[in-house]
Amino acid sequence: MKNESADSAMMPNTDRRGFFAAMFAAGAAGALRGAAPGASETAHRSLKPLKVCVFSDLHYHPGRWTNTEDMSFMERILARAERERCDMMIHCGDLLHGVRSPEQKALVRLYNDFKIPGYHILGNHDQDGNPYRETCDAYRMSDGHYSFDKGGFRFVVADPNYFCNEPGKFIHHEKGNYFRRAKGSTINWIPPEQLEWLRSVIVGSPLPCIVLSHQSFERGHGAPVMNSRDVRAIFNEANAKRPGTVRLVMNGHLHVDHLRLLDGIVYWDVNSANYQYYGRKHDKYPAEYMATHRGAGNNIGWKDPLSAVLTMWPDGRVRIDGSKSEWLFGVSPTDAGYPPCDEDGRETHPMIQSVDLTLNF
């Protein structure tokens, strides 16, 4: 498969599963190779994999968004993690909109106290109704950015939830303050201190790194991290010193499913567990549903929760077992008068693709 450089154009939207399958079938060389049966498969099985349940952007907000009248979407995600015997779980941000109501607190407890360890990433909305520290405490996080080692991998959680009303002064999201930021301000920054921290935990890491954030380090549009190039330079520095140090970079936020190979690293946009959001309202859902979900007119939702099981082997194999649903009430974006794709040509659809690939180092 062709390995893109950081300055190359975005890969056009296509059937990603079909794209990867076709490239593997063609025997693509480069940074990826298909997981073939036979001797190599036997070698893979001799290495213990780590299984991670991954989901993003549940946006639990009873009375507001689609599918948040109860905790059933979360319960079904947790049931899958247990059924698949995952070693851990992680959500890629925007679990909810502040930890305020009894219902929101109950959802966080359900996740925190589940029998499989669960980890949090702060999204731009997770502290909408709370001070930053209060949300961290509820999520049992010492800070918005942190790292931990598990199963032979280093997980590095970044926190780009900072905005600047003036250059060089970084303000963390809390209590919805970024909605009231000054005109001309910039949003989604990794402050200098956090950049140095990222370098310290990634460059020279003895373990392969999986980097996670809510906003994207790869995107060209859709509110990406402002200083993404600086962050990617750290990834490339680490891989130049020891190939395969940074293997996978994951984010939520954009509510689409997409994979891209960039500088030998797999970048994964994790689709929303729940819906896509649009600024212009539609009236395609039943009136009684709209009456009890007052924000549903801004949503094109899924009938079922989306999640994925990410399985990783030390030798570089990465498998994503995704999921697929249908449009809520049968209403697609085009049915509601919305474009089928975003500014980067990435399609809105109720699925997380499944792929099986191996990185060459």
N, C-alpha and C positions, 0 to 999 in steps of 0.2 A: 504494500500500500504506500502511496506517496506520502511522505512526511512533510508537512507544511512548515514554513518558517514563520516567525512571529509577525512579519510584515506582509504575508501573502493574503490574498483575498479570501473571504468567507467561502466555505464549500456550499454550493447551492443546495437548497432543500430537496430531499429525495426520500425514498423509502430507505431509512438508515439500515434496517435489518437486511434488506435485499442488497444494499450497497456493500456492506461488510461481507455478506455471504459470497457475493460475486467476486470480490477481490480475493478472498481466501481460496475460492475455487480456481482462480486463475494462477494460484501459487505466488501471490504478491510477495516481493522481497522488501527489505527496509526495516522499519522499526517494529512492524507487526508481522506475525505469522499465524496462520490458522492452527488451532489445536487439532492435530491429525490423530486418528486412531493408530493402534499398534504399539511399537516400542516406546514412543514418546508419551503416549497415554499412560502406559505402565509406569514410566518414570514420574509422571505427575502424581499418580496415586500413592507413590512412596513418600511424598511430601505432605505434611499435614496442612490443610487449608484453613483459612479463617472465614467464617460466614457472618455477614453483617446484614441485618434488615435495614433498608434505607427508605425514607420517605421525606416529603417536604411539603410545606405550604398547606397545612391542614386548615388554617385560619378558623379555628374553632371560636365561634362568636354567636351563641344562641340568639335567635330572633333576627339575625342579620343576614348571613350568607347561606348558600345552599348547603344542605346535608349537615347542618349544625343544630338540629332540633334535639339531638341527644348525642351520646358518645359512641354510637354504633360504628362509625367509620374508624375511630381509634381502636375500638375493641376488635374489629376485624383485622386491622393491621397487626395488632399484638398477637392475635390468634395465628396469623400466618407465620410470624417470627417463631412462635413456639412449635408449630407444626413442622417448619423447615429446620428446626433445631439450630437456630442461629446462636452464635456466641455473644453477640451484642447487637444493639440497635442504635441508630442515630437519625435525627431529623435535621434537615438542612435549613431550618429557620421558619419563622412565621407559624409556629405551632398555634398561637392564638394572639389576641389583641390586648395584652396586659393580663396580669393575674389579679383580678379584682373580685369577680362574682363567685359565689359558692360553686357554680357549675364549672367555671374556669379553674378554680383551685382543685376541684375533684378530678378534672382531666389531667392536670399536672401530677397529682398524686398517683393516679392510675399508671401513668408512664413511669414516674420515678420509682415506684414500688413494685413494678412488675418483676417476675422471676428472672427475666433476662436483663442484664445491665443496659441501661439506656443513657445516651449522651445527648446534650443539647448544643445547638448552634443558635446564636442570636440573629434573628431577622430584623428588618427595619420596623416591623409591627409588634414584636414581642414585648416591648416596653412602652407601648402606646399609652397605657393607663397607669403606669408605675414609674417611680424613679428607677434608674438603671440598676442600682445596688439591690433594690427590692426584687427585681426580676431575677438577677443573678442568684440571690438567696433562695428564691422559690425553685429555681432550676438546679440548685446545689452546685453552682459554679463559683469559683473564687474570683474569676474575671471573665470578660467576654472572649478573650483569646487565651488558649491553653493548649497543652499537648499531653499525650499519654502513650505509652507503649503497651501493645496487646497482641498476642498471637504471632510475634515475630515482625510486627509492623509498628511504625510510629505514626500516630494520628495527630495532625497539626490543625488546630481550629483557629481560623483567623476571624477578626471582627472589624469589618469595614463600615460599621454603623456610626460614622462621624461626618459632620458637615462643617463647612467653613463659611462664616459670615464675612471674614476677612482673611487674606492669605496668612498661613502659618498658625492660625488659632483654631484648634480642632475641638468640636463640641459633640459629645456623645448623645445619641438619641435617648430621650426619656420623656415620658408624659406628652408625647406627640409634639415635642418642640420643633422637630424638623419640618412640620407642616407650616410653621410660622417663621421660617428662616428668612433672612433678609433677601430682598430682590438682588439678583445677580450672584448669590452665593453658590457654592459648589457642594456636592453631596457624594457620599460613598468614598471615604478616604481610609487608607491605612496610614496612621500617623507615623512620624519618623521613629519614635521609640519602639513601636510595634514592628516596623520594618527590621530594625536591628535585632529584635527578639526572634523574628522569623528566620533571619540568617543564622542566628546562634543555634536554633534547634534543628535546622534543615541541613545546612552546609556541614559536611563531616558527620552526619548522622550515621551510627552503626547499623541502623535498620532502614529498610525501604520506607518512604514517606507517602502517606495519603493526606492530601491537603484539602480542607473543607472550609467553605465560607457560605454566607447566604447570597451575596452578590457575586457577579462573575468576574474572574480575572482574564477571561478570554474574549468576551463579547465586544462588539463594536457599537451596539446600540442598546437601548433598554436599561438605562441607568447602570452601566458597569462600574467597577471600581476605578476611580479617577486615575490613580497611579498604578494601574495594572502592569505597565511595562517594568516598573521598578520591582514588582513582586515576581514577575516572570524571569527577570534577570537573576534573582536569587535562585529560582528553580534551575535555570540553565547553568549557573555557577556550580551548584551542587552536582548536577549530572555530568559536568565537564570533569570534575574531580573524581567522581565515582559514578560511572554510568548506572542508571537504574535507581538512583537515590530517590528521585521524585517520579512516581509512576502514574498516579491518578489524582486529578484535581476535580472536586465536586462542588456544585452550587445549586441553589434553588432559585427563587425570586421571580423568574420569568414565566413560570407555569407552562413550559414546553419540554418536550423530550428530544434531546440532541446529544450526539457524540462527535467529537472532533479530535484528530491527532495533530498536535502542534509542538514542534521541537522535540519529538519523541515522547511526549507526555499525552495521556488520554485526558481530555477535558469533558466533563459530563454535566450537562444541564439536566437536573432531576425534575421531572414533571411534578406539578401539584398533585397532591393526593385527592383534590377536591374539584377544582374548577379553573377556568380562565376568567380574568377580570377585564371589563371594558368600561371606559369612561362614559360612554353614551348608553343610556338605558334602552332595553327592549321590553316588549309586552307579550312575549310568546309563551310564558309559563301560565298555568291556570291561575285565575284571579285569587282563589282561596289560598294557594301556595304563596303568591306574592304578598298577600295580606299578613302572613305569619313569618315571612322571610323578607324583611323590608329592603334588603340590598340585593335580592336575587335578580332584579332587573339588570344589574350590572354583571351578572355571572352567566357563563355557559358552563354548566356543570356536568359531572360524570354520574352515572348510576351507582357505581361501586368505587371504593377507595383504591387508589393506585399506590403500590409500593414495589420494591424490588429486593431480591436477595443477591447481594454482592458476595461472590466467593473468590478469594485470592490465595494463590500459592506463592511460596517464596521464590520460585524460579521465574516468575514473571507472568504466569497465566492469570487471566482475569475473566471471570464469567459473571454476567448479569442476567438473572432470571427475572424478567419484568412482569408486567400484568397488563390486562386489557379490559376495558369496560365499554359502555355505550353512552350516547348522549342522554343526559337527564331529560325526560319527557320527549325524547326524540328530536330535540332542538339543537342543531349544529350552528357554528358561527355564521355560515352563509345564510342559514334560515333566518337568522336574526339581523341580517344586513351588515355583518362584520366581515373583514377580510379573513381568508383562511390561514394566512401566514403573517408573521411579524416583519419588522423592518429588515431583519437579517435573512428572510426567506424561510424561517423555521415554522413548521406547521403546528397549529393547535389541534390536538386530537387526544382522545381519552385512552392513552396507552403509555407504557414505558417499555421500550424495546428490549429484546433479549439478544445478547451477543456472547460469543466465546472467542477470546483472542489471547495471544501471548506476545509480550513485549520482548524484543531482542536487545541485549545490552552489549 
